[in-house]
Amino acid sequence: MERNLSHIALFAALIAVLGFVPQIMLPFGVPITAQSLGIMLCGTVLGAKRGALAVLLFLLLVAIGLPLLSGGRGGLGVFASPTAGFLIGFPVAAFVAGLVTEKAPMAVGWAAGLGSFLGGVITLYAFGIPGLALMLDKSLPEAALMITAFLPGDMIKVALAGLVTHSLARMRPGALLSRN
């Protein structure tokens, strides 16, 4: 139990740190950061349940006002901003990434890459696009077109999540909770 809580807190901190790297704000108010890599790693390393809990802890800290999002943003107002859909989708994305990594009958690196893609890209966009459309008063196709700027970076994050998870599985198999 204590080990699970430590991992959940550690990965919530990882998400926070990755929110400040590289911190590029797009004109429509959604930043490009490495934060979604943290969401992917929560799932691929911790597994579905613990990964989602780590993200929920992070979101709780953001909601109470800690400036953990890019640009030092925090507080309840971020849940009424163009990023709201992405934030709401974060725990679901981590859960999906973890579930795929846990269940996929393939090598852990490939399973983590697939989980990261399905969770950290497909699931996250499924929440982010409608949220962006709603907050910016755009149609769904217009909002989807706006987020194409994220695709190249997200694909790099998918590959990184697969590689990091694979490396962790090789170096410290007991630390990879998604497969234990």
N, C-alpha and C positions, 0 to 999 in steps of 0.2 A: 504494500500500500504506500509506504513512504517513498519507495523507489519510483512508483508511478507518479506521485505528486511532484517529485523532484524533476522528472522528465517533462511533465506537463508545464511546470514553471519555466524550465530551461528553454523549451521550444517556444513558449510565449515570448520570452526575452529575445530569442533568435528572430522571430517575426518583427519585433520592434526595431532591432538593429538593422535588419534588411530594409526597413522602410526608409532609411536615410541614405541608402546607396542605390543608384546614383542621384536620385531626386531631380528628375526632369519634368517640369510641369507643362502639359499640353494646353493649347489655347482654350479648350472647352472645360478645363477644370479637373481633369483626371490625370494624376501624375504617373510617370513611368518610374518604377522602383523595382528593387529585387524582392519586395515583400511577398509576391506570389510564389517565389521560390521557397520561402519559409513555410507558406501554406502547404505546398507540395511535399516538402520534407516532413512536416508534421504527420501527414498521412503515411508516407512511404516508410518512415522510420518508426514512428510510434504505433501505427496501426489506425484503424478507422475510429474507434471510440476515443482512445487517448489523444489522437491527433485532433479530433473535433473539440475535445475538452480544452486542449492547449489554445486553440483558436478562440474559443468562447472566453477563456480567461483573458486573452489579449484584448478582445472586444469589450469586455467588462472594464478593463483598465482604461481603454480609450473613452468609453461612455462616461466614466466618472471624471474625465477631464485630463488625464495624463496625455501630454503631447507626443504620442508615439507614432502618429502617421506622418508621412512626408510633409515637410514644411512646418513641423511642430504642431500639427493639428490634433485636436482631441475634443472631447465633450460630445454632448448629445447632438449638437448641430451638424456633425459630420454624417449623421444618419438621415439628414434631409438635404444632402448635397449631391452633386452628380456622381459621387463615388458610392452612394448608399447601396445600390444594388450589388456592387462588388463586395462591400463589407458584409452584407447579409448573406451573400453566397460563400464567404470564406469558410465557415465551419462545414458547410455541405461539401465544398470542394475538397477539404482535408479528409472528410469521411469517405468520399468516393475514391480518392487517391489511395487511402489506406485499405479500403475494402478490396479494391482491385489488386493491390500489392499482396494482400493476405491470401486471396483466393485464386489468382491466376496461376495456372499450371505450367509455369515457365520459369526460367532462371530469374533470380531476384532483380537483377539490373533491368532486364526487359520488362518484368512485371511492374517495377517502379516507374519506368519510363511510360508505360501504357497507363498506369494509374495517374501519373502526373498529367498526362495529356487529357485523359477523360475527366479527371477532377479539376486540375488547375487551369485548364483551358476551356474545355467544352462546358463543364458545369458552371464554372465561374462566369463565362460569357452568357450562359443561360440566365443568370441573375443580373449581371452587369448591364447587358444591353437593354432590357426592359427598364431597369432603374435609371439609366442614362436617358432613355427616351422620355420617361415620365418627368424627370427633374428638369430636362432642357426643353420640354415640349416639342419633341421630335417624333417622327415615325420610327417604327422598329427598323426598317431598312436604312434610314438615315443614321440612326444610332449605331447599327452594325457597321456601316461604312466608316464611322468615326473611329471605331476601335481597331481598324485594320493596322493602325500604327503600332499596336501592341503585339501583333502576331510574330514578327521575327524574333523579338526579345523573348516572348513566351516559349517559342520553340527551343531557344537556347536554354532557358530555365528547365524545360522538360528534360533535355539531354543532361544537364547538370544534376538534376534531381536523381535521374537514373544512375549516373556515374557515382555520385556521392553515396547513394544507398548501396550500390554494388560494392564500392570500396569499403564501406562500413561493415557489410556482411562478410567480406573477406578478412578484414583486420580484426574485427571484434564481433563475431557472430551473435554473442549473447546480448549485445547492445541493440540489435535490430529487433525491436519488439513486434514489428508487424509480421514477422515470420516465426515468432516463438510461441 
